[in-house]
Amino acid sequence: MAAGRSGRAALILAGLAALLVATGAVVLLVAQGRCTDVPLWSSDEKYAELQELAKRYRESDREIDGRCVSVNVSIHGSRATSDELAEAAAAPWGADDQPVVWTPSSSIWIERLRAAVKERPGLRVRGVSTAPSLATSPVVIAMPRPMAEALGWPNTPVGWRDILSLARDPRGWGARGHPEWGRFKLGKTNPEESTTGLLSTISTAAALVGGGEALTPQALPKIAGDMRALEQAAIHYGRYVETFIGNLYQADQEGTALAYISAIALEEKVVLDYNRGIILDNPPRRDAPPRQKLAAIFPSDGTIVSDNPALIVDAAWVTDTQRAAATDFIQYIQENNQVLLDAGFRGGEGDPGQIHRPENGTLTRPEYRLVRTPDIRTTEAVRQLWAQNRRRANVLLVIDVSGSMSKPVGDTGRTRLELAKGAAGLIPQRLAADDRIALWEFSSEVGRDDARPWRDLVRLGPVAATAADFGGKIGALQPIGGTALYATVRAAVGATGDRYDPTRINAVILLSDGRNEYPADDDLGRLVDDLRQAGPDRTVPVFTIAYGEEADAKTLTDISRASRGSSYNATDAVSINDIMLDVLSNF
C-alpha cells in the first residue's frame, strides 16, 4: 500500500518500538536525563542501515561531555522536511519536535532549504560543505534484464537519448526486434514530490541540452518537445517508487513483468534491493527474489548521484552537547560505512561494495557522465519545464455516498462526507487546466431508477471548463444506502477504457469507507480477474482510498494491485486532504 503520512508514521513508530525493546537500558538513561538524545530525520531508503549504525554506536560506549548518546532515527520525506524546516525558521517549534540531524536523499533539498530561509531569522543553513555525504547511489534507468540486454546492456553504452528514441518510435519494442513487448512504458515518480523523479528529470534535461555545463534556465525551452515526447511514455507518476516496485513484483509473480513496464527511474540501491527480494512497501518486506530481475543502466549521457548528506541543523533548539554528539555520530558512520556499502550504497567517490556486480543487476565500476547538482534557480526551471510537458490525464473520481459517510469524524464537527468533499475539491486545483476530470457517486440506492448503483454527475472534460460544475456537484452530494463497491469499480474501469486516450494517463480515483454490500455483484475474485485482463497498453489503474476505520482496506488494495494502480490509507479520516494530495501526485 502506498504510504500516506499515516502510513509513514506507523512505520516510524514500529521501528522505534523495536529500538526501545532492544535498548531498554539506554532508553531508561535517556528518560532519566543521563543520555544526550539526538533525533535524526532520514529519507526512507537508508532508514534500516542508519538504525543499525545507531544501535552499534550506542553499544560502543562512546560519550560526549561524559554522557552517553542515543541517536533516534525516524523517516521523514526529503521535500516535506525541507518545507517544514523552512516554516520552523519563521516560527520555531519546541525542541522535542525537531531534528538535530537531517539526512535527505540529496543535497538538492538542502539547497532548497537554504533558498527558503535565506532572509529569515532563527534558522541558518551554512551550506552543503557542512553536510558531508554518508553514502551515494546513482540514479539509473532500471529495466527488466531482457529489455536492457536488447539495448546492449551491459557492454553497450545506453543514454537518455536512446530511451527518448525508443519512446518516440511508434513501433515501440518492435524497433528492437520484440514487438511482443508492446510500446515503451516508463515508470517515474513526480519531480514535484520525489527526489528520484526530480534527479532523473534534471539528468534527462542535462543530456538533452548537451551536458550539465550547458544546463541553464535559458537552455531549457529548446528541449521542451523532447521532454514532452519522453513524458508521453509515462504510465503515471506518484510520490513514491514503492508503487512501481510493488506493481512490478506483482506482475512478475503473474508472469507479466515485461508487459507491465519497460523502465523505471530508480536509485541503484533500490535495484539491488529488488533483485534480492527486498520489496519497498510500508514497511519494506522480504520476499522471494523476482523471477525477472532488473538491470541498472547508468545513462552514458549523464546522471545525478543521490549523495545522502548529513546536515546538523543550526537552530536554537539544538544544544552544544547535541551538536557535538551529532558530529561524533556522523564521524562514526563514515568510519563504519561498510554497513552502507553492503546494503547497496556506494562510497563518497563511487567506490563499490561486494554486492556491486553484473550478476546482481549492476556494474562494479560503471562509466557515465556525472551531472553536478544544479543551483536552485536551474532546478526550479527544470521542475517547471516538467510541469508544462508532463503527460496529461483523464481522471474519473468515484465517491462512496453510502449512509456511513454521514458519520461524524472525531471532534472535527464534520462528517466523513463533508471532509471528503473538501479533499475532492483539491482535484481541479491541483491538476492543469487541460487535464480532464469526471465525477461519479455510488451507493446501493443512488441509481435505482435505471438499476445502476452509480450516477454519472460530471462528464469528462477539461478542468478549465468543468471545474465549476465539478465543485457544485461535489457540494451537493448526500449520504444514502449501502456500498456497491464491486459493480461500481467494474463500471468505472469499463467507462474509462471505452474512452481511453493513448496520449493521456487514463485512471480512476475511488474513495470508499465501507465494504461491498451489493448482492447483485459480490464476487471479488471475478472482479480482480477482470481487472487483470486489460491489455498491457490499455491499462486503467485504480487509485483507491480506504476512508474511515470501517473501510475494507485489504479489498481496496487487491483492486489497486490488480489494475496496476495504488492504494492509500485514510482510515484516519482526518488525514484525507494529505492522502488526496498523495493520490494526485500520480498525475
SESE-156586 format. One record per residue (C-alpha): x, y, z. Coordinates in steps of 0.25 Angstrom, whole numbers, padded with zeros to 4 digits, always signed. Each point is the difference from the previous one (the first is absolute). Last residue first. Example, Ala and Ser with C-alpha at 12.3 -4.5 7.8 and 13.67 -1.06 7.14 Angstrom:
+0055-0004+0029 -0006-0014+0002 
This chain:
-0003+0052-0050 +0004-0011+0011 +0003+0012+0010 -0015+0001+0000 -0001-0012+0009 +0010+0006+0010 -0008+0013+0000 -0013-0009+0003 +0007-0006+0012 +0004+0013+0006 -0014+0005-0001 -0006-0013+0005 +0008+0000+0013 -0011+0003+0009 -0007-0013-0005 +0010-0008+0008 -0003-0013-0009 +0007+0009-0011 +0009-0011-0005 +0003+0001-0015 +0000-0011-0010 +0008+0000-0013 -0003-0003-0015 +0004-0012-0008 -0014-0004-0002 +0001-0013+0008 +0009+0007+0010 -0011+0011+0002 -0011-0009+0002 +0007-0009+0010 +0004+0012+0008 -0015+0004+0000 -0003-0014+0005 +0010+0001+0011 -0004+0014+0004 -0015-0003+0002 -0004+0013+0007 -0005+0000+0014 +0010+0009+0006 -0002+0011-0010 +0004+0001-0015 +0008-0010-0007 +0004+0008-0012 +0001-0008-0014 +0009+0004-0012 -0006-0008-0011 +0010-0002-0012 -0007-0001-0014 +0009-0009-0008 -0001+0002-0015 +0014-0004-0005 +0001-0012+0009 -0014-0005-0005 -0010-0001+0012 -0001-0014+0005 +0005+0003+0014 -0012+0009+0003 -0010-0012-0004 +0008-0010+0009 -0001+0010+0012 -0015+0002-0002 -0002-0015-0001 +0007-0003+0013 -0008+0011+0006 -0013-0006-0003 -0011+0008+0007 -0008+0006-0012 -0015+0000+0002 +0002-0002+0015 +0004+0014+0002 +0006+0003+0013 +0015+0001-0003 +0008+0005+0011 +0001+0014+0006 +0006+0014+0000 +0003+0001-0015 +0008+0010-0009 +0003-0004-0015 +0009+0007-0009 +0000-0006-0014 +0010+0002-0011 +0003+0003-0014 +0014+0006-0001 +0000+0007-0014 +0004-0001-0014 -0006-0014-0001 -0014+0006+0003 -0009-0011+0005 -0015+0004-0001 -0005-0014+0001 +0011-0004+0010 -0005+0011+0009 -0014-0005-0001 +0005-0014+0003 +0008+0004+0012 -0011+0008+0006 -0010-0012-0003 +0008-0011+0007 +0004+0009+0012 -0015+0004+0001 -0005-0015+0000 +0011-0004+0010 -0003+0011+0010 -0015+0002+0002 +0001+0005+0014 -0013+0002+0007 -0011+0011-0001 +0000+0015+0001 +0010+0011+0003 -0002+0014-0007 +0009+0006-0011 -0004+0015-0003 +0014+0006+0002 +0007-0010-0009 -0010+0003-0011 +0003+0015+0001 +0015-0002+0000 -0001-0008-0012 -0009+0010-0007 +0010+0011+0003 +0012-0008-0004 -0006-0006-0013 +0006+0010-0011 +0014+0003+0005 +0001-0014+0006 -0002-0006-0015 -0012-0009-0001 -0005-0014+0004 -0015+0001+0004 -0004+0004+0013 -0010-0007+0009 +0000-0014-0006 -0008-0008+0010 +0003-0013+0007 -0008-0012+0005 -0006-0003-0013 -0014-0005-0001 -0005+0012-0009 -0009+0006+0010 +0008-0006+0012 +0013+0008-0004 +0004+0005+0014 -0006-0010+0009 +0011-0011+0001 +0010+0011+0001 +0008+0008-0010 +0004+0014-0005 +0007+0003-0013 +0009+0011-0004 +0008+0004-0013 +0014+0007-0002 +0008+0004-0012 +0014+0006+0001 +0001+0013-0008 -0001+0010+0011 +0011-0008+0008 -0004-0008+0012 +0002+0005+0014 -0012+0009+0002 -0009-0009-0008 +0003-0012+0009 +0001+0008+0013 -0016+0001+0001 +0000-0015+0002 +0007+0002+0014 -0010+0010+0005 -0012-0009-0005 +0007-0012+0008 +0000+0008+0013 -0015+0003-0002 -0003-0015-0004 +0007-0005+0013 -0008+0010+0008 +0005+0013+0007 +0000+0005+0014 +0015-0003+0000 +0000-0007+0013 +0001-0014-0005 -0006-0001-0014 -0015-0001+0000 -0007-0011-0008 -0008+0005-0012 +0009-0008-0010 -0006-0013+0007 -0012+0002-0009 +0006-0003-0013 +0006+0012-0008 +0013-0007-0005 +0007+0009-0009 +0005-0003-0014 +0010+0010-0006 +0003-0003-0015 +0013+0006-0005 +0005+0002-0014 +0014+0004+0001 +0011+0009-0007 +0014-0006-0002 +0010+0010+0006 +0004+0012-0009 -0003+0013+0007 +0002-0007+0014 +0013-0005-0005 +0005+0013-0005 -0004+0006+0014 +0009-0010+0007 +0011+0002-0009 -0001+0015+0003 +0000-0003+0015 +0012-0007-0001 +0007+0011-0008 -0003+0010+0010 +0004-0009+0012 +0014-0002-0006 +0003-0013-0007 +0004-0013+0006 +0012-0005-0008 -0003-0009-0012 +0010-0012-0001 +0002-0006-0014 +0000-0015+0001 +0010-0011+0001 -0004-0011+0010 +0009-0006+0010 -0006-0013+0006 -0011+0000-0009 -0015-0003+0004 -0010-0011+0000 +0005-0010+0011 +0007-0009-0011 +0006+0013-0005 +0007+0003+0013 -0001+0011+0011 -0003-0009+0012 +0015+0000+0005 -0001+0015+0002 +0003+0010-0010 +0008+0013+0000 -0008+0012-0005 +0009+0011+0006 -0009+0001+0012 -0002-0015+0002 -0010-0008-0007 -0014-0004+0005 -0004-0015-0002 -0002-0005+0015 +0014-0005+0001 +0005+0014-0003 -0009+0006+0010 +0005-0009+0011 +0014+0002-0005 -0001+0014+0003 +0005-0002+0014 +0010+0011+0002 -0009+0010-0008 -0012-0004+0009 +0009+0002+0012 +0004+0014-0005 -0015+0003-0001 -0002-0005+0014 +0011+0009+0005 -0006+0013-0007 -0014-0004+0006 +0006-0001+0014 +0007+0014-0001 -0013+0006-0005 -0008-0006+0010 +0009+0005+0011 +0000+0014-0006 -0015-0001+0001 -0009+0000-0012 -0013+0007+0002 +0005+0014-0005 +0004-0005-0013 +0011-0005-0009 -0005-0013-0004 +0012-0010-0002 -0001-0004-0014 +0003-0014-0005 +0001-0001-0015 -0006-0012-0007 +0007+0002-0014 -0010-0004-0010 +0008-0001-0012 -0004+0007-0013 +0000-0005-0014 +0006+0003-0013 +0002-0004-0015 +0004-0015+0004 -0012-0002+0008 +0003-0011+0010 -0009-0011-0003 -0003-0009+0012 -0006-0013-0004 -0012-0006+0007 -0004-0014+0003 -0011-0008-0006 -0002-0012+0009 -0001+0009+0012 +0007-0003+0013 -0009-0007+0010 -0005+0010+0010 +0006+0010+0010 -0009+0012+0004 +0002+0015+0000 -0010+0006+0010 -0008+0006-0007 +0005-0006-0013 +0013-0001-0007 +0003-0014-0003 +0012-0007+0005 +0000-0012-0009 +0015+0000-0003 -0002+0006-0014 -0009+0011+0006 +0011+0004+0010 +0011+0001-0011 -0010+0009-0009 -0003+0008+0012 +0015+0003+0003 +0001+0005-0015 -0009+0011+0003 -0012-0002-0009 -0006+0006-0013 -0009-0012-0005 +0001-0007-0014 -0009-0009-0009 -0012-0002+0009 -0012-0009+0001 +0001-0009-0012 +0015-0005+0004 -0005-0003+0014 -0011-0009-0005 +0003-0013+0007 -0011+0001+0011 +0011+0001+0011 +0008+0010-0009 -0013+0008-0001 -0001+0001+0015 +0015+0004+0001 -0002+0011-0011 -0012+0005+0008 +0008+0001+0013 +0012+0006-0006 -0009+0010-0008 -0008+0004+0012 +0012+0000+0009 +0007+0011-0008 -0007+0010+0008 -0007+0014-0003 -0007-0005-0013 +0001+0001-0015 -0008-0008-0011 +0002-0009-0011 +0011+0009-0005 +0003-0001-0015 -0005+0013-0003 +0010+0006+0009 +0011-0003-0010 -0007+0007-0011 -0003+0012+0009 +0014+0001+0004 +0005+0000-0015 -0010+0011-0004 +0004+0009+0012 +0015-0002-0003 +0002+0014-0006 -0007+0007+0011 +0010-0005+0010 +0013+0007-0004 -0004+0013+0007 -0002-0007+0013 +0014-0005+0000 +0005-0014-0003 +0012+0002-0009 +0010-0005+0010 -0008-0012+0003 +0001-0005-0014 -0006+0002-0014 -0013+0006+0002 -0007-0014-0001 +0009-0007+0010 -0001+0011+0010 -0015+0000-0001 +0000-0015+0002 +0008+0001+0012 -0008+0011+0006 -0013-0009-0002 +0007-0012+0006 +0004+0009+0012 -0014+0005+0002 -0007-0014-0001 +0010-0006+0009 -0001+0011+0010 -0016-0001+0000 -0010+0011+0002 +0000+0010-0011 +0008-0009-0009 -0011-0011+0000 +0005-0014+0000 +0003-0007-0013 -0004-0013-0006 +0002+0000-0015 -0008-0009-0011 +0006-0003-0014 -0011-0005-0008 -0002-0015-0002 +0009-0011+0006 -0005-0010-0011 +0006+0009-0011 +0014-0004+0005 +0010+0002-0011 +0005+0014+0005 -0009+0008-0008 -0011-0009+0004 +0002+0005+0014 -0008+0012-0004 -0004+0000-0014 -0005+0015+0001 +0015+0004+0003 +0000+0012+0010 +0002-0008+0013 +0011-0008-0007 +0007+0013-0004 -0002+0006+0013 +0007-0012+0007 +0011+0001-0009 +0001+0015+0003 +0000-0003+0015 +0013-0009-0002 +0004-0014-0003 +0015-0004-0001 +0002-0014-0006 +0006-0011+0009 -0010-0003+0011 -0010+0002-0006 -0002+0001-0016 -0014+0006-0001 -0006-0014-0001 +0008-0004+0012 -0007+0011+0008 -0014-0006-0005 +0004-0014+0004 +0005+0005+0014 -0013+0008+0004 +0005+0014+0000 +0005+0010+0010 +0004+0013-0006 +0010+0005+0011 +0001+0011+0010 +0014-0002+0007 +0000-0004+0015 +0010+0007+0009 +0003-0002+0015 +0002+0009+0013 +0003+0013-0008 +0005+0011+0009 -0010+0012+0003 +0009+0012+0004 +0005+0001-0014 -0015+0000-0004 -0002+0014+0006 -0002+0007+0013 -0014-0002+0002 -0005+0010+0010 -0013+0000+0007 -0006+0011+0009 -0001+0012-0009 -0005-0001-0014 +0007+0006-0013 +0007-0012-0005 -0010-0010+0006 -0007-0005-0013 +0013+0001-0008 +0007-0008+0010 -0011-0010+0001 +0000-0003-0015 +0015-0001+0001 -0002-0010+0011 -0010-0008-0009 +0010+0000-0012 +0010-0006+0010 -0007-0014-0003 -0006-0011+0008 -0003+0008+0012 +0009-0001+0013 -0005+0009+0010 +0007+0000+0014 -0005+0008+0012 -0014-0002-0004 -0012+0007+0007 -0012-0003+0007 +0006-0001+0014 +0007+0013-0002 -0013+0008-0001 -0003+0005-0014 +0005+0013-0005 -0009+0009-0008 +0007+0006-0012 +0011-0009+0000 -0009-0011+0003 -0007+0002-0013 +0013-0002-0008 +0002-0013+0009 -0014-0005-0004 +0003+0003-0015 +0013-0007+0000 -0006-0011+0008 -0011-0002-0010 +0009-0001-0012 +0009-0010+0007 -0011-0009+0005 +0002-0003+0015 +0004-0014+0006 +0005-0001+0014 +0013-0003+0006 +0002+0002+0015 +0015+0002+0004 +0002-0002+0015 +0013+0005+0005 +0007-0003+0014 +0005+0012+0008 +0014+0004+0005 +0000+0012-0009 -0003-0009-0012 +0001-0015+0002 +0004-0012-0008 -0005-0013+0006 +0001-0008-0013 -0014-0006+0003 -0007+0014-0003 +0008+0001-0013 -0004-0014-0004 -0015+0003+0002 +0002+0013-0008 +0007-0008-0011 -0011-0010-0001 -0011+0011+0000 +0008+0007-0011 +0000-0012-0009 -0015-0002+0002 -0003+0014-0004 +0009+0001-0012 -0011+0000-0011 -0010+0007+0009 +0006+0015+0001 +0005+0003+0013 -0003+0008+0013 +0010-0002+0011 -0005+0004+0014 +0013+0001+0009 -0003-0003+0015 +0011+0002+0010 +0000-0010+0011 -0001+0002+0015 -0014+0007+0000 -0007-0011+0007 -0008-0003-0013 +0013-0001-0008 +0005-0010+0011 -0012-0008-0001 +0001+0000-0015 +0015-0005+0001 -0005-0012+0009 -0012-0003-0009 +0009-0002-0013 -0006-0011-0008 -0015+0002+0005 +0001+0015-0003 +0006-0002-0013 -0011-0009-0004 -0010+0010+0004 +0008+0011-0008 -0002-0008-0013 -0015-0003+0002 -0002+0015+0004 +0008+0004-0013 -0008-0009-0009 -0013+0004+0006 +0003+0015-0002 +0003-0003-0015 -0014-0007-0001 -0007+0012+0006 +0008+0009-0009 -0004-0007-0013 +0007-0013-0004 -0003-0008-0012 -0006-0013+0004 
